[in-house]
Amino acid sequence: MITVHSYPIAVALCVLTMFCWGSWANTLKMEPRSYAFSLFYWDQAAAYLLLSLVIGLTFGSFGSSGRSLFADLGQASGATYAWALGGGVVYNLANILFMAALDLAGMAVAYPIAIGIALIEGVLVNYIAEPKGSPVLIFSGVACITLAIVLDALAYRNAQGKTSEPGRLRLGISLALGGGVLMGLFYFLVQLSLSLKFDHLTSGKFGPYAAVLVYSLGSFLSNFVFNRYLMDHPIQGPKVTYSDYFSGSFKHHAIGALGGIINGIGVTSSFVASRAASPAIAYGLGQGGTMIAAIWGVFVWKEIKGVSKGTYVMVAAMLVLFLAGLSLLVTSMLH
């Protein structure tokens, strides 16, 4: 398999992850409003899984390091499979809870709660598991990114100019809390299935490509529980059935699949880079996708327009804090 040993290349892959994690949800905006989120999510999850298989059969099977994909899958222990599958299940539930929180409480409430918790928890847990890099720089970077998320949420609150009803708000906050805690755990769970070094794979543990494939399988299979529930109890709009999915046009399915491909590239890049860059830094840089999502929202989708200069100042400050935080994370491995 093809592995990464160079820190600059690992950082470049983490930046790719950041762009992918901040961009895949754009495909949901491309879908017609009449096409339910739960139907889109099936295509996203299926493409996510298929891409993991394709990458595993190519990048995960070529090269001189480690084992080929099928050899890697065949030698892994039951515990290794359980960690990777569990990580996929946890991620999928976290993502669905987060989407529901956004709908109920709005971005200004859901984003700082869910993504803030996920970022702090994820970096902390992964750093404790593998303490690489300067802790002062790593957690200073996390602090900057957390402040940037708060400013991003405040800017959206000013742009939206309204809040949710009290009952919806309380439920949205609860879902954001749960989604954030789970989102901060999934990366660590998958890391437990990985070898400590990708060039000399530990017996019974996965290399990055096998881990991502099994993780993606766990995410896909859990859709038969989580997404099936969402079809019967949608966040908004009427409930949908499997017949509604199969009656969707090629364009509907292609857009959802594109979202899965973008997300899958981001996840694979992160786990491939996680040994040369350390899991804590790889996860922290990936969560910089919030900045990319904000840039899409402001400059492409025009979600913030006709607002006060103060709102634009908050957006500018958010971008500066994000860049400062990301810079601190990158340089933390150089000390």
C-alpha positions, 0 to 999 in steps of 0.5 A, spaced: 500 500 500 502 507 499 503 510 505 505 517 507 512 518 511 513 526 510 510 531 515 509 536 509 505 531 505 501 529 511 499 536 512 497 537 505 493 531 505 490 534 512 488 540 508 485 536 503 481 533 508 479 540 511 476 542 504 472 536 503 469 536 510 467 543 509 465 542 501 461 535 501 454 538 504 454 543 498 451 537 494 445 537 499 444 545 497 444 542 490 438 538 491 431 540 489 428 542 496 422 537 494 428 531 495 428 529 502 435 529 506 434 522 508 434 520 500 440 524 499 443 521 505 442 514 502 446 516 495 451 519 500 453 513 504 453 508 498 458 512 494 462 513 501 462 506 501 464 504 494 469 510 494 473 506 500 473 500 496 476 503 490 481 507 493 483 500 497 483 496 491 488 501 488 492 506 493 491 500 498 494 495 494 499 498 490 506 500 493 511 496 497 509 498 504 505 494 508 499 489 506 495 489 500 487 490 502 485 483 502 491 481 506 490 486 511 482 485 511 484 477 512 489 478 518 485 483 522 482 481 529 475 481 531 476 487 536 480 491 530 473 490 526 469 492 532 473 498 533 472 500 525 465 498 525 463 502 531 467 508 529 462 508 522 456 507 526 458 513 531 460 517 526 453 516 522 449 517 528 453 524 530 452 526 523 444 525 523 443 528 530 447 534 528 443 535 521 437 535 526 440 540 531 441 545 525 434 544 523 431 545 530 436 550 533 439 554 527 446 554 525 448 560 530 446 555 536 448 548 533 454 549 530 458 552 536 455 547 541 456 540 536 463 542 532 466 546 538 465 540 543 467 535 537 473 539 536 476 540 543 474 532 545 477 529 539 483 533 539 484 532 547 482 524 546 487 523 540 492 527 543 492 523 550 492 516 546 498 519 542 501 525 545 505 528 539 507 535 538 507 541 542 501 541 547 501 548 548 501 550 540 496 544 539 491 547 544 492 554 543 490 552 536 484 549 538 482 555 542 483 559 536 479 555 532 473 554 537 473 562 538 472 562 530 466 557 530 463 562 535 464 568 531 461 564 525 455 562 529 454 569 531 455 572 524 449 567 522 445 569 527 445 576 525 444 574 518 438 570 520 435 575 525 431 570 528 431 564 533 427 558 534 421 556 538 423 555 545 421 547 545 425 546 538 431 550 541 431 546 547 431 539 543 436 542 538 441 544 543 440 536 546 441 534 539 447 538 538 450 536 545 449 529 543 452 529 536 458 533 538 460 528 543 459 522 538 463 526 533 469 527 537 469 520 539 468 517 532 476 518 530 479 515 536 475 509 535 477 508 528 484 509 530 484 504 535 483 499 529 490 502 526 497 500 526 501 504 530 506 505 524 503 504 517 510 502 513 510 496 518 503 494 520 502 490 526 499 483 526 491 483 527 491 491 526 488 495 520 492 499 515 489 506 513 485 503 507 482 497 510 480 501 516 476 506 512 473 501 508 470 497 514 469 504 518 465 506 511 461 499 512 459 501 519 456 507 517 452 504 511 449 499 515 447 503 520 443 507 515 438 501 515 437 503 523 438 511 523 436 513 516 430 508 516 428 512 522 429 519 519 425 516 513 419 515 517 420 521 522 423 526 517 426 533 520 422 537 516 417 535 510 413 528 509 415 521 511 418 518 505 419 510 503 424 506 499 419 507 493 421 514 493 428 513 493 428 509 487 423 514 483 428 519 484 432 521 477 439 520 475 441 527 477 438 526 484 442 520 485 448 523 482 448 529 486 448 525 493 453 520 490 458 526 489 457 528 496 459 521 498 465 521 494 468 528 496 466 526 504 470 519 502 476 523 499 476 527 506 476 521 511 481 517 507 486 523 506 485 524 514 487 517 516 492 516 511 496 522 514 494 521 521 501 517 523 506 522 520 501 528 522 499 525 529 491 523 530 490 529 534 493 534 529 490 530 523 483 531 526 484 538 528 486 540 521 480 536 518 475 540 523 478 546 519 472 544 514 468 549 518 472 555 515 471 552 508 463 551 509 463 558 512 467 561 505 462 557 501 456 560 505 458 567 504 461 568 498 458 562 493 451 561 497 450 568 499 447 566 506 450 573 509 448 579 505 444 585 507 447 585 514 451 590 518 458 592 517 459 588 524 457 582 521 462 582 516 467 584 521 466 578 525 466 573 519 473 577 517 475 575 525 473 568 524 477 567 518 483 570 521 482 566 528 481 559 523 488 561 520 491 562 526 489 556 529 491 552 523 498 555 523 499 553 530 496 546 529 501 545 523 507 548 527 506 544 533 510 538 530 516 542 529 517 543 536 
